[in-house]
Amino acid sequence: MEFVEMAKMTSKGQVTVPSLIREILRLEKGSLVVFKITEKGISVLPGEVKEREPYSQKEWAKIGQLVTERGRVYRTSSGARKHIKAL
């Protein structure tokens, strides 16, 4: 599948994504767009923000061990992060 559409860039570097492309990529107001530069050219892809865990399972195990050993309880991940960095 190949579609070719053109758009003009404004003085502020903004480009309106043509309606056909917005429809195909399911882009709506506020959607993230990813620009990927390769040897073959530029790709424009719909982007997505996914929540991820602040720590790996191994790090959570270490935090649990520290809590058990030292009796400290962290109510936020930032508090635990500061403590781990201090170790």
Secondary structure, 3 states (H helix, E strand, C coil): CCCCCCCCCCCCCCCCCCHHHHHHHCCCCCCEEEEEEECCEEEEEEECCCCCCCCCHHHHHHHHHHHHHHCCCCCCHHHHHHHHHHC
